[in-house]
Amino acid sequence: MFVAPNNFIGSYFKCKRVPRKFKKKWKHILQGNRYDFLELNQKLWFIQGLENPQFNRFLINFIASK
């Protein structure tokens, strides 16, 4: 069970760029041709879903309950 982060805002990702180490780890998604149709925020949501799908479900339920 997850609890909401202290600084939770309705739209979770509002990024214009990602840190260098994160970019190196997820280079195949962030810079690959396969996911060109996604914006950066959508790519970050996808990566989070791969790493921690339960937290994505929590965020969706949290936003839907308001």
trRosetta pair geometry for C-beta under 8 A, 3 or more apart (Angstrom, degrees):
i j d omega theta_ij theta_ji phi_ij phi_ji
2 54 6.7 149 -24 130 122 99
2 55 5.7 113 -80 -108 167 71
2 58 4.3 -32 60 -102 128 169
4 8 4.7 -61 177 -20 104 157
4 62 5.9 128 -87 -136 109 150
5 8 4.7 134 63 -60 82 89
8 12 7.7 -30 -151 -104 76 83
8 62 7.6 -61 175 143 152 150
9 12 7.0 158 70 -96 76 36
9 14 7.9 -33 88 -6 139 124
10 63 6.7 98 -151 -122 71 106
11 14 6.1 80 110 -57 111 100
12 45 7.7 109 75 -94 122 96
12 59 6.1 -11 -57 -154 146 145
13 41 4.2 155 109 -145 121 92
13 44 4.9 151 -128 84 153 136
13 45 6.2 -122 1 -54 144 87
14 41 7.0 7 -94 -99 28 129
15 18 6.3 42 165 -71 144 73
15 40 5.9 -114 90 128 98 121
15 41 6.2 154 39 -85 85 76
15 44 6.2 95 29 -38 138 158
16 40 7.3 93 -144 70 21 159
17 40 7.7 -66 -91 -156 28 160
18 22 4.8 -104 161 90 113 125
18 23 5.2 143 91 -62 109 89
18 26 8.0 -42 128 58 162 122
18 30 6.8 -99 35 -121 144 149
18 40 7.4 -165 -31 -168 103 117
18 44 7.3 174 -84 -87 125 112
19 22 4.6 86 65 11 86 108
19 23 6.8 -153 96 -10 42 90
20 23 5.6 -57 -147 36 30 113
20 24 6.5 32 155 -21 65 103
21 24 5.7 -49 -149 32 33 112
21 25 6.6 32 153 -18 64 105
22 25 5.9 -57 -151 36 32 110
22 26 6.3 -11 165 19 68 110
23 26 6.7 -77 -137 58 25 81
23 27 6.3 62 158 -81 63 74
23 30 5.7 -100 -138 78 73 163
23 31 7.6 64 -172 -30 95 113
24 27 5.9 -9 -150 -44 28 111
26 29 4.9 -42 175 43 94 108
26 30 5.2 86 113 -18 94 107
26 43 8.0 135 145 158 132 109
26 47 5.5 -6 -129 -116 151 139
27 30 6.0 -64 -126 49 28 100
27 31 5.3 -26 -168 30 69 115
27 32 7.5 100 138 -40 60 87
28 31 7.6 -43 -90 55 10 77
28 32 5.0 24 -176 -43 48 133
28 34 8.0 10 165 32 78 125
29 32 6.2 -30 -98 22 14 114
29 34 7.8 -65 -120 72 50 108
29 35 5.6 19 -164 19 66 153
29 43 5.8 149 145 -162 104 106
29 46 6.8 -163 -169 99 138 123
29 47 6.1 159 91 -76 160 101
30 35 7.9 -33 -82 76 14 129
30 40 7.7 34 -140 -128 90 79
30 43 5.9 111 -101 156 62 150
32 35 5.9 66 75 24 95 89
32 36 7.8 -114 107 -47 54 76
33 36 5.6 -15 -158 -35 48 117
35 38 4.9 -30 175 25 92 118
35 43 6.0 105 144 -104 138 104
35 46 7.4 -150 -138 64 144 166
38 42 4.1 -133 -166 94 100 122
38 43 5.0 129 117 -58 128 79
38 46 6.9 -19 -158 -14 166 139
39 42 4.9 93 53 9 72 105
39 43 7.2 -133 98 -7 37 89
40 43 5.6 -55 -150 34 33 113
40 44 6.5 33 153 -19 66 104
41 44 5.6 -51 -148 35 34 112
41 45 6.5 37 151 -19 64 103
42 45 5.6 -49 -148 34 35 113
42 46 6.4 39 150 -21 64 104
43 46 5.5 -53 -150 36 33 115
43 47 6.4 33 152 -19 66 104
44 47 5.7 -50 -145 36 33 111
44 48 6.3 34 154 -18 64 105
45 48 5.7 -54 -148 38 30 112
45 49 6.4 35 150 -22 63 106
45 56 7.2 99 -171 -120 82 117
46 49 5.6 -55 -152 34 31 115
46 50 6.8 31 150 -19 63 101
47 50 5.7 -52 -154 32 35 111
47 51 6.4 22 153 -9 67 109
48 51 5.8 -61 -144 45 33 104
48 52 6.1 -44 -179 51 70 89
48 55 6.8 -89 169 84 107 117
48 56 6.0 136 117 -68 103 104
49 52 7.7 -87 -118 67 16 48
49 53 5.3 46 -164 -101 64 75
49 56 4.9 19 -97 -41 79 159
50 53 7.6 41 -82 -57 9 88
52 55 4.3 24 129 14 116 116
52 56 7.0 145 103 -16 71 83
53 56 5.4 -51 -154 34 45 115
53 57 6.5 45 150 -19 71 101
54 57 5.6 -51 -151 36 37 112
54 58 6.4 42 149 -22 66 103
55 58 5.3 -48 -148 34 37 117
55 59 6.5 39 153 -20 66 101
56 59 5.8 -53 -150 34 32 110
56 60 6.5 31 153 -17 65 105
57 60 5.8 -55 -148 37 33 111
57 61 6.3 29 155 -14 66 108
58 61 5.9 -59 -147 41 29 108
58 62 6.1 31 155 -23 65 109
59 62 5.6 -53 -143 36 30 114
59 63 6.3 25 160 -14 65 106
60 63 6.1 -57 -146 39 27 105
60 64 6.1 22 157 -15 64 113
61 64 5.7 -59 -140 42 29 109
61 65 6.1 31 160 -27 65 108
62 65 6.0 -56 -147 29 25 110
62 66 7.3 26 155 -23 58 102
63 66 6.2 -56 -161 23 35 110
